[in-house]
Amino acid sequence: MTKADLSAVLKIETDLFPTDAWTEALFLGELSEVPVSRKVAVAEFEGQVIGYVSLRFVGRQGDVNTIAIAKDFQRKGFGNHLLAWLLMTAKDLGVRELFLDVRADNLAAIEMYKKAGFDRIDIRRNYYDHSVDADVMRKKLT
């Protein structure tokens, strides 16, 4: 992901998360931390940005900061590819434990994370929009 990708990334972000979308400033903050504590990427299909991912890492721990695929491309394996890239990148960086928060009502994402070996370890009540819980998930990397 580069600054040139931000307009496409922001379009996907606001389409998927209309009430709590990340701002351009947040994405610029992610980019400013590359390569010190972030790795970011976009997924493209036929030259079009269709998704994005951000990994935050500090020592042996990391966080899936964000991962998203445009609605028209969901459930086609693109999210799995981004997650696989993130997992490989985290391992290469020496990360041994990954965490994430996911909307408890985002069943497709929860299913993807479970298939990748993430386990729910906690719940953050009313985390999203002050009304939707977040499942806190963790995966240990070997």
PAVEXKOL-261608 format. One record per residue: residue number from 0; chain; residue in one letter; x, y, z of N, C-alpha, C in turn. Coordinates in steps of 0.1 Angstrom, whole numbers, plus 5000, padded with zeros to 4 digits. Each point is the difference from the previous one (the first is absolute). Last residue first. Layout:
BEGIN
NUM A A X Y Z X Y Z X Y Z
...
This chain:
BEGIN
141 A T 5042 4795 5149 5011 4991 5003 5010 5002 4989
140 A L 4956 5029 5025 5008 4996 4988 5012 4992 5004
139 A K 4948 5013 5021 5014 4998 5003 5007 4995 4987
138 A K 4954 5030 5008 5006 4989 4993 5015 5000 5004
137 A R 4949 5024 5016 5014 4999 5001 5004 4987 4992
136 A M 4956 5040 5010 5005 4987 4996 5015 5000 5000
135 A V 4952 5026 5017 5014 5001 5000 5005 4986 4997
134 A D 4952 5025 4989 5007 4988 5004 5015 5003 4999
133 A A 4959 5037 5007 5012 4995 4992 5004 4987 5006
132 A D 4949 5027 4999 5012 4995 5007 5011 4997 4990
131 A V 4961 5038 4996 5004 4987 4995 5013 4996 5007
130 A S 4980 5043 5009 4989 4991 5000 5003 4985 4996
129 A H 5026 5043 4999 4995 5000 5013 4988 4990 5001
128 A D 5029 5005 4962 4988 5008 5000 4993 5001 5013
127 A Y 5035 4964 5002 4997 5007 4987 4987 5007 5001
126 A Y 5013 4977 5039 5013 5006 4995 4998 5008 4987
125 A N 4972 4973 5036 4996 5013 4994 5012 5008 4994
124 A R 5018 4961 5029 4985 5003 4998 4999 5014 4994
123 A R 5038 4962 4995 4999 5014 5004 4986 5004 4998
122 A I 5024 4950 5009 4990 5008 4993 5001 5014 5005
121 A D 5035 4953 4995 4993 5009 5009 4989 5007 4991
120 A I 5028 4965 4983 5005 5000 5014 4993 5010 5009
119 A R 4997 4969 4950 4995 5011 5008 5004 4999 5014
118 A D 5029 4981 4958 4990 4997 5010 4995 5012 5007
117 A F 5026 4985 4949 4998 5009 5011 4989 4995 5010
116 A G 5017 4979 4957 5005 4996 5013 4999 5010 5011
115 A A 4983 4999 4953 5014 5003 5000 5006 4997 5014
114 A K 4954 4995 4993 5006 4991 4991 5015 5002 4999
113 A K 4975 5030 5026 5000 4987 5006 5006 4990 4991
112 A Y 4994 5043 4983 5010 5000 5010 5001 4986 5007
111 A M 4966 5007 4968 5013 5000 4993 5011 4999 5011
110 A E 4956 5004 5016 5002 4987 4994 5014 4999 4993
109 A I 4986 5041 5016 5003 4991 5012 5003 4986 4994
108 A A 4985 5032 4969 5014 5003 5005 5004 4990 5011
107 A A 4956 4998 4985 5009 4996 4989 5014 5002 5004
106 A L 4965 5016 5029 5002 4985 5000 5010 4995 4989
105 A N 4988 5045 5027 5007 4998 4987 5004 4985 4999
104 A D 4980 5022 5039 4990 4997 4990 5006 4998 4986
103 A A 5027 5012 5038 4993 4987 5003 4990 4997 4990
102 A R 5044 5029 4990 4986 5002 5004 4994 4986 5002
101 A V 5052 5005 5008 4991 4998 4989 4985 5002 5005
100 A D 5057 5005 5014 4986 5002 5004 4992 4999 4987
99 A L 5051 4978 5013 4991 5008 4992 4987 5002 5007
98 A F 5057 4979 5004 4987 5004 5006 4991 5007 4989
97 A L 5047 4965 5004 4993 5010 4993 4986 5002 5007
96 A E 5053 4978 5009 4987 5001 5004 4993 5011 4994
95 A R 5045 4990 4991 4996 4987 5005 4986 5000 5005
94 A V 5038 5029 4966 4988 5001 5008 4996 4985 5004
93 A G 5037 5015 4971 5002 4994 5013 4989 5001 5009
92 A L 5005 5012 4952 5004 5011 5009 5003 4995 5015
91 A D 4982 4971 4965 5014 5005 4995 5005 5011 5010
90 A K 4956 4984 5007 5010 4990 5004 5014 5004 4996
89 A A 4965 5028 4987 5001 5000 5015 5011 4990 5004
88 A T 4987 5001 4955 5008 5012 5003 5003 5000 5015
87 A M 4971 4967 4984 5014 4997 4996 5009 5012 5004
86 A L 4954 5005 5009 5006 4990 5008 5014 4997 4996
85 A L 4976 5030 4973 5002 5006 5014 5007 4989 5009
84 A W 4986 4986 4957 5011 5009 4999 5004 5006 5014
83 A A 4961 4974 4998 5012 4992 4998 5013 5008 4999
82 A L 4959 5022 5001 5003 4995 5013 5012 4991 4999
81 A L 4983 5017 4960 5006 5011 5008 5004 4995 5014
80 A H 4978 4969 4972 5014 5003 4995 5006 5011 5007
79 A N 4956 4989 5011 5009 4989 5004 5014 5003 4995
78 A G 4966 5028 4985 5003 5003 5014 5010 4989 5006
77 A F 4983 4994 4956 5010 5011 5001 5004 5004 5014
76 A G 4966 4966 4983 5014 4996 5004 5010 5011 5002
75 A K 4951 5001 4991 5007 4995 4988 5014 4996 5003
74 A R 4966 5024 5028 4997 4986 4999 5005 4994 4987
73 A Q 4998 5052 4996 5000 4992 5012 4995 4986 4997
72 A F 5003 5039 4971 5010 4990 4999 5001 4991 5012
71 A D 4970 5038 4994 4998 4992 4987 5010 4989 4999
70 A K 5002 5032 5037 4988 4991 5001 4999 4991 4987
69 A A 5049 5017 5017 4988 5006 4995 4988 4990 4998
68 A I 5038 4993 5037 4998 4997 4986 4987 5007 4996
67 A A 5038 5002 5045 4987 5002 4993 5001 4997 4985
66 A I 5027 5005 5053 5000 4992 4987 4986 5001 4994
65 A T 5034 5022 5044 4989 5000 4991 5002 4991 4988
64 A N 5028 4999 5039 4993 5013 5002 4988 5001 4992
63 A V 5027 4959 5022 4993 5003 4987 4993 5013 5002
62 A D 5043 4988 5030 4986 5002 4999 4996 5001 4985
61 A G 5044 4978 5034 4995 5008 4989 4984 5001 5000
60 A Q 5051 4985 5029 4985 5001 4999 4996 5008 4988
59 A R 5046 4992 5016 4994 4987 4997 4985 5000 4999
58 A G 5025 5046 4994 5006 4988 5006 4994 4987 4995
57 A V 4972 5034 4985 5009 5005 5010 5006 4988 5007
56 A F 4966 5016 4955 5008 4990 5007 5009 5008 5009
55 A R 4953 5002 4965 5009 5007 5009 5008 4990 5008
54 A L 4973 5000 4950 5005 4993 5011 5008 5010 5009
53 A S 4959 5002 4959 5011 5007 5008 5004 4991 5011
52 A V 4971 5000 4948 5004 4994 5013 5011 5008 5006
51 A Y 4960 4999 4955 5012 5005 5007 5001 4993 5014
50 A G 4971 5001 4946 5001 4997 5015 5014 5005 5005
49 A I 4986 5005 4954 4987 4994 5005 5001 4996 5015
48 A V 5023 5031 4956 5002 4996 5014 4986 4995 5005
47 A Q 5016 4996 4948 4992 5007 5009 5003 4996 5015
46 A G 5019 4980 4959 5005 5014 5001 4992 5009 5010
45 A E 4990 4953 4992 4999 5006 4987 5003 5015 5002
44 A F 4999 4984 5044 4994 4991 4991 4998 5008 4987
43 A E 5028 5003 5052 4996 5005 4987 4994 4989 4991
42 A A 5014 5014 5055 4997 4990 4990 4995 5006 4988
41 A V 5035 5021 5039 4987 5000 4994 4998 4987 4991
40 A A 5031 5015 5048 4999 4995 4986 4986 5003 4995
39 A V 5039 5009 5044 4987 5002 4994 5000 4995 4986
38 A K 5027 5002 5051 5001 4994 4986 4986 5001 4995
37 A R 5028 5023 5045 4989 4997 4992 5005 4993 4987
36 A S 5028 5021 5034 4991 4991 5008 4987 4996 4992
35 A V 5040 5021 4980 5004 4999 5014 4991 4991 5008
34 A P 5003 5015 4951 5000 4986 5004 5003 4998 5015
33 A V 4966 5030 4988 5006 4990 4992 5015 5004 4999
32 A E 4966 5027 5021 5007 4991 5009 5007 4988 4993
31 A S 4973 5035 4979 5011 5006 5005 5008 4991 5009
30 A L 4959 4986 4981 5011 5001 4990 5012 5006 5006
29 A E 4962 4999 5027 5005 4986 4997 5012 5001 4991
28 A G 4977 5040 5007 5008 4996 5011 5006 4986 4999
27 A L 4971 5016 4967 5013 5006 4999 5008 4997 5012
26 A F 4956 4985 5002 5008 4992 4990 5014 5006 4998
25 A L 4971 5024 5028 5003 4987 5006 5009 4991 4990
24 A A 4982 5041 4984 5011 5002 5010 5004 4987 5007
23 A E 4962 5000 4971 5013 5001 4993 5012 5002 5009
22 A T 4960 4976 5023 5001 5012 4992 5013 4999 4992
21 A W 4966 4960 5018 5012 5006 5002 5001 5013 4991
20 A A 4952 4982 5015 5011 4998 4991 5012 5007 5004
19 A D 4952 4991 5018 5013 5000 5008 5012 4998 4991
18 A T 4954 5002 4984 4999 5007 5013 5013 5001 5007
17 A P 4995 4976 4957 4995 5014 4999 5000 5008 5013
16 A F 5024 4957 4978 4998 5005 5014 4995 5014 5000
15 A L 5006 4977 4958 4999 4988 5010 4996 5005 5014
14 A D 5008 5032 4966 4990 4992 4995 4997 4988 5010
13 A T 5036 5030 5007 4988 5006 5003 4987 4992 4995
12 A E 5044 4983 4991 4998 5001 5014 4987 5007 5003
11 A I 5014 4996 4955 4996 4987 5006 4997 5002 5014
10 A K 5016 5038 4980 4987 4997 4994 4995 4986 5006
9 A L 5044 5014 5011 4989 5008 5008 4986 4997 4994
8 A V 5037 4981 4977 4999 4994 5014 4989 5007 5008
7 A A 5012 5018 4958 4993 4987 4998 4997 4994 5014
6 A S 5026 5039 5000 4986 5003 4996 4992 4987 4998
5 A L 5046 4997 5011 4991 5004 5011 4986 5003 4995
4 A D 5043 4986 4977 4989 4990 5001 4989 5006 5009
3 A A 5042 5023 4992 4992 5000 4988 4988 4990 5001
2 A K 5032 5003 5035 4991 5011 5000 4991 5001 4987
1 A T 5017 4952 5012 5007 5013 4999 4990 5011 5001
0 A M 5006 4942 5008 4992 5012 5000 5009 5012 5000
